[in-house]
């Protein structure tokens, strides 16, 4: 079993894992020849079934396993993975050039997902920049072992020590390893994405920052109302409803409704994209008869 790839956009990868971390502590990552899938199935709340093309987050992608389509299933703890991505990105953001790679390794018979960052040039010096001397033990390596994050180190001058740091005149390498669980194909064979009916409307959303700001404002308005009416009961909280509606004429409504209030925001002149016949049951005929056309 073998997996190795360079990360195309580590900042976006860190944001993705941070978003998933809000929903669950672990993620099921399915890797194969064609795509990368991130699945979160919490005990309660929303599920996530995200399918990404390999080229959107990786390049120089190498995968090999004994299963069909070279599939590898990993159960990965999100907190240490996100922490490793963020710390590596922040540490190397002052460098003019660096590469980030992810690979599946094993240490003491424990499978690890190892993140390696390598610089190509010296950093742009800033007042906050700290230069680590490979011949001296750093006083504060920033090594956080909470959550199972196992940092390994290799030094060109001696045995492993502290965080995974290698350094010479023009190159610095940091490796952080996250313990993972390799899932047998049989253990995930019966886990399937929920089937949803064909949507009535396809619409391009307004800027996500707008949606986020409005949804947070609605939350602040709804929760105090729900708490004020709930007293010793949870009926008011359970009666709070989020309302989302869209039309084939470029309109989107986002609102919240409780027993005491109803408020909504409306966007107009949004885009209803043309449907791809290959993505609609019935092809061209299905597009003509679709509710949104």
MIKE-485854 format. One record per residue: residue in three letters; x, y, z of N, C-alpha, C in turn. Coordinates in steps of 0.05 Angstrom, whole numbers, plus 5000, padded with zeros to 4 digits. Example, Ala and Ser with C-alpha at 12.3 -4.5 7.8 and 13.67 -1.06 7.14 Angstrom:
BEGIN
ALA526448865156524649105156526449345156/SER525749555142527349795143525850015157/
% end
This chain:
BEGIN
UNK501749765000500050005000501850255000/UNK501250434982502950664979501350914971/UNK501851134984500551394977502551614981/UNK502851784961504552014964503552224944/UNK503552484952502652694935503652964945/UNK504153144927504653424935502053574937/UNK501953744957499453904961499554154944/UNK497554194928497454424910496854684924/UNK494954664944494154904958493754834987/UNK495854865004495654785032493854965048/UNK493555215040491755395055488855305052/UNK488055235028485355145023484854875036/UNK486954695036486754435049486254475079/UNK487754665091487354725120484554825126/UNK483455005108480755105112478754885110/UNK479154695091477354465088477254295113/UNK479554225123479654055148478554215172/UNK478954475172477854635194474854635194/UNK473654655169470754655167469654375175/UNK470954165167469953895175470253855205/UNK472253975217472653945246470354055262/UNK468954255251466554365265464354165267/UNK464353955250462253755250462953495264/UNK465453425263466253165274469253165282/UNK470052975297472852945305474452785286/UNK473052615270474552445251473252475223/UNK474852405203473852415175474752155161/UNK473052055144473751825128474751935101/UNK477351885095478451975070478851735052/UNK477651745028477851535009479451634985/UNK481651504980483451574958483451354937/UNK483351434912483551234890484851364866/UNK484751224843486051324819484751584808/UNK482251624815480751834801479952074818/UNK479652034845478652254861479352214890/UNK478852424906479252424935476552484948/UNK475652324966473052364979473452405009/UNK472152615019472152675048469352625058/UNK469052445077466352385088466352415118/UNK464352565127463952605156461052505162/UNK460852325181458152215189458052235219/UNK457252465230457052485259454652335270/UNK454552295296452252155308449752325305/UNK450052595306447852775302448753005285/UNK446953115270447653345254448053275225/UNK449253465210449553445182451853255174/UNK451453105152453552945141454953105118/UNK457353025113458853145091459852915073/UNK459252945047460352765027461552935005/UNK464052995008465453184990467353024972/UNK466953054946468552914926470153124910/UNK472753104911474553294897476153154876/UNK476653284854478453174834481253184846/UNK482953004838485652984848487153244843/UNK486853354819488353594812487553834827/UNK485253844840484354074855485954124881/UNK487053904893488553944917491353814916/UNK491853624897494353484896495653514868/UNK498253464867499653414842501853214848/UNK503053104827504952894830503852674849/UNK501452584842499852404858500552114852/UNK501351964872502051684869500451514889/UNK499051314879497551144897497650854887/UNK497850674906497950384898496950214922/UNK495150034916494149844936493149594922/UNK492549394937491649134926488749134919/UNK487249344926484349354921483749474893/UNK481249444885480449544859480849844857/UNK481749944835482250224829484250354849/UNK485950174861487950264880486750434902/UNK484550344913483150494933484350454961/UNK484650674975485650675003483650825020/UNK482750705041480850835060482250885086/UNK482151135095483451225119481551355138/UNK481651295163480251445184482251635197/UNK481851885194483852085202482652275224/UNK484052315247483152505266483552785255/UNK481452945256481553205242483153415258/UNK483053405284484353615300487453615295/UNK488853395298491753405292492353455263/UNK490753355244491253405216490953705210/UNK488853835220488454115215490654275229/UNK491454195253493554335268496154315253/UNK496754085242499254055227499254225202/UNK497054235188496854395163497154695170/UNK495754785191495855065197498655155207/UNK499754985225502355065236504555065214/UNK504354865196506354855174506055095155/UNK503555155149503055385131503955645144/UNK503355685169504155935183507155955185/UNK508455725190511355735194512855795168/UNK511655715145513055745120511955975103/UNK509956115113508756335097510756555091/UNK512856585106514856795101516956715080/UNK516856465071518756375052517756425024/UNK519556505006518756564978517856314963/UNK518856084970518155834956518455604975/UNK516455424974516555174990514754974977/UNK515154724984513354504975512254354999/UNK509854264996508554115017507653845006/UNK508253635020507453365010506153205032/UNK504553015024503052845043503652555034/UNK504252385053504752105046503951915069/UNK503251675062502451475081504951315089/UNK505651315115507951175124507150995147/UNK509150865159508650695183511050705201/UNK510550725227512550725248511650555271/UNK513350355279512650175300509950035295/UNK509549975269507049835260504550015263/UNK504950275266502650465267502650625242/UNK500450615227500250775202500151075208/UNK501551235193501751515197501351665171/UNK499951885173499752075150501752295156/UNK503852305140506052495145505952735127/UNK505952965139506053225124508853325125/UNK510153375102512853475100512853735085/UNK514153935097514554205084517454245080/UNK518154325055520954365048521154645034/UNK523054805044523555065031525555035009/UNK525355214990527355214968529255454971/UNK528455664985530155894988530055995017/UNK531756195023531656315049529156475052/UNK528156515078525656665082526156965078/UNK523857105073523957395073523957475102/UNK526057625111526357685139524257885149/UNK523057815171521157985184521757995214/UNK520758195228521358205257520357955272/UNK518257835262517157595276518457335267/UNK520257345248521557105238523456985258/UNK523356735263525156595282526756395266/UNK529456415267531156235253532056015272/UNK531655765265532355545282535055445274/UNK536955425293539655325288539555025291/UNK540254865271540054575273541954465294/UNK544054615302545954515322545154565350/UNK542854695354541854755381538954675384/UNK538254575407535554495412533854745415/UNK531654775399529955005402528655025429/UNK528555265440527455295467524455265467/UNK523155325445520255295443519555195415/UNK519754935411519354835384516454845375/UNK514554925392511754935384510654665378/UNK511754455391510854185387508454125405/UNK506154085393503754025408503153725403/UNK503353565424502853285422500053205428/UNK498353405435495553345442494153245418/UNK492253075422490652975400492052765383/UNK494252655393495652435379497452525357/UNK498252785357499952875335502852805341/UNK503952615326506552505331508552625312/UNK510152825321512152945304514752785305/UNK515752715281518352575280520352765269/UNK522952725275524952915267527352765256/UNK528652875237531152775227532953005223/UNK535252995235537253215232539653115217/UNK540653285200542953205184545453155201/UNK545453265225547853245242547553045265/UNK545252915268544952735290542352595290/UNK541752455312539252295314536852475317/UNK534452355314531952515316531752655343/UNK530552895343530153045367528153265362/UNK526453325382524553545380522653515356/UNK521653735345520053715321521653635297/UNK520253545276521653435253522953655237/UNK525453715243526853935231529453855219/UNK529953925193532453895181533154165169/UNK535754245171536354515160539254515150/UNK539654655129542354725120542255015110/UNK544255095094544355385087541955475071/UNK540855315054538655405037536155235039/UNK535955045056533654875057532954795086/UNK530354805091529254715117526954525112/UNK526954305127524854105125523554055151/UNK520854055151519353995176517353775169/UNK517253565185515453345181513753315206/UNK511053305202509253245224507553005216/UNK507252815234505852565229503352535246/UNK501252455233498652415246497952125246/UNK497551995269496651705269493951675256/UNK493651485238491151435224490451145227/UNK488051075218487150795217486550725188/UNK487750515179487150415152484750235153/UNK482550305139480050165140480049945119/UNK479249705127479049485108476649545089/UNK476749465064474549515045471849405056/UNK471949175069469449065079468149235100/UNK469749385116468649545138467149795128/UNK467649875103466250115092464450045068/UNK464249795062462849715038459849785039/UNK458749785063455849845066455250125073/UNK457250305072456750585077456450725051/UNK454050835046453450965021452351245025/UNK452951415006451851685007448851675005/UNK447451835022444551845020443651934993/UNK441551814983440451894957438352114961/UNK438752324946436852544947435452574921/UNK432952664922431452694897432652924881/UNK432152924855433153124837432153404846/UNK433853594849432953864859431153994838/UNK429354164848427554304831428854544818/UNK430854654832432054904823435154884826/UNK436554974806439455014808440055314807/UNK441555404826442155694828444855744839/UNK446255944828448956014839448556204863/UNK449856134885449556274910450856554908/UNK449856744924451256994927453956954942/UNK455557164945458157124959457756994986/UNK459456784992459056635017459456795042/UNK461157005040461457175064458857325071/UNK457357395050454757515055452857315069/UNK452757075059451056865071451856815100/UNK454456805104455456745131454656965150/UNK455057225142454457445160451457455167/UNK449757405146446857415151445957175168/UNK447056935163446256705179447056735208/UNK449356845213450256895240448457105254/UNK447657305239445857505251443157375257/UNK442157215239439557085245439856905269/UNK442056765272442456595295442356755321/UNK443656985321443657155346440857255352/UNK439257305331436557395336434757175346/UNK435056935334433256715340433756585367/UNK436256545374436856395399435956535424/UNK436356795427435356925452432256905453/UNK430956925430427956895430427156625438/UNK428556425428427856145435428356095464/UNK430656195475431256155503429256295521/UNK428356535512426556695528423856565530/UNK423056425509420456295510420556005520/UNK422955895522423155615528422655565558/UNK423555745575423455705604424855445610/UNK423355255621424654995629424354785607/UNK423254865584422754665563424554725539/UNK424954525523426454565498424654595474/UNK422054625478420154635456420754875438/UNK421455105450421855345434424355305416/UNK426455195427428855155411428254955388/UNK426754745394426254545373424354655352/UNK422854875358420954985339422355195321/UNK424855265326426355445309426855315282/UNK426255455260426555345233428255525216/UNK429955405200431455545180429955505153/UNK429455715139427955705114429755795091/UNK430055615071431555675047429755615023/UNK429555805005427955754981429355894958/UNK428955784934430155894910428155864887/UNK428356034867426556024844428155994818/UNK426955904797428355894771428656164758/UNK427956374772428156654762430256814776/UNK432256674788434456814800433956924828/UNK431956824842431456924869432156714890/UNK433356804912434056634934433156774960/UNK431856614977431056715003432256555026/UNK433256685046434356555070433056685094/UNK431756525111430356635134430456445157/UNK429456545180429156395204426456455216/UNK425256255228422556285240422456145267/UNK421456295286420956185313418056235320/UNK417356165345414556215353414056515357/UNK416256675359415856955365416557135341/UNK418157045322418957215300419357055274/UNK419357205252420057105226421557315211/UNK423857255201425557455187426957315164/UNK427157465141428457345118429957555102/UNK431957455087433357625068432957515040/UNK432957685020432357604993434457714973/UNK435357534956437257614934435757584908/UNK436257774890435057764863437257774842/UNK436457704818438357714795440657524797/UNK440357304812442457104813442256934787/UNK444156764783444356604758443256324763/UNK441456244745440555964744442155834721/UNK444055664728445855554708444355354690/UNK445355334665444255134647445054854656/UNK443154674653443654404663445254244642/UNK446954074652448553894635446853644630/UNK446153584605444553344599445753084610/UNK448453074613449752834623449252794653/UNK448553014666448053004695445152984703/UNK443352974683440452964688439352704677/UNK437652564692436352324682434752394658/UNK435052234637433552284613434952444592/UNK437352544599438952704579437652954570/UNK437653004544436453254533433453274540/UNK432053044538429253044544428753114574/UNK430453004591430253064619430753354626/UNK432553484611433053774615430653934606/UNK429453864584427154014574424753994594/UNK424553764607422253724625422853794654/UNK425353884659426153944687424654184697/UNK424054194723422554404734423954674733/UNK426554674731428054934731428355054703/UNK427354914682427755014655425155094642/
% end
